[in-house]
Amino acid sequence: MLKDSSGGDIGVHASISVAQALLGAGAIDEVRLVVAPAIAGHGRRLLDGLPPIRLEPLRSATSPKGYLLVVPI
């Protein structure tokens, strides 16, 4: 499986379909989320169509611009 192979971290930026595929396949062992202080418009949601996933926050911080950085697992 991908997460059991050697190598570094894999980052997925701006591709909800790749993130959903990896989450759905159980290939992710840590999720890092950045929550913007303002959201404009509407669109797809990261966890839509996936089985329930239990996330527990490990740590969080707020950037000087107001973004919430969350590391759940």
N, C-alpha and C positions, 0 to 999 in steps of 0.2 A: 504494500500500500504506500502511497505517496508520503504520508506523514511518518512512516517507519523507515524511509530511506535516508541515507546520509545527505548532508547538505545544509544550507542555511534556511532562514525564514523565507516564506513566500508572502508577498504583499499583493493585495488586490485593491486597486484604486479605480473608482469610476466604472466598474463593470458589475452591475448587479446580477447579471446572468451567470458569470463565472463564480461569484461569491455564493449564489444560491446553489449552483451545481456542487461546489465543494462542501457546503454545509449539508446538503441533502445526501451526499455520499459518505458523510461522517469522516471526511478527510481533514477536518480542522480541529485542533486541540486548544486554540486560544483565539479570541476575537478582540480586536481593538477598535473601538468606535470613536468617531469624532462627531459631536453633536453641535450644529451651528446655532448661534443665538437667535437667528431669524430664518424662517423657511418661506420661500416664495413659491406659489403655485402648488401643483400636486403631481403625483407620479406613482411609480411602483414602490412597494415596500419590501425591504430586505427579507423579512421572514414570511411573507405571504406564500402560501402553497407548500410550506415545509411542515413536517411533523413538529409537535411541540418540543421546544428546546429549553432546558433549564439553565439559566445563566446566573452565576453568582459574582457580584462585583469584587474584584481583587484590590483595585485602587482607582483613583480618579484625581484629576487636577483641572483647573480652569486656566486657560491661556489669558494673556493680557488683553486680547481682543474679545474675550467672552466665550470662546469655544470650550465645550466640555469634552475632555479627553478621558474615556472610560476603558478600563481593561477588565472585562468580565471573562469568566471561563465556564 
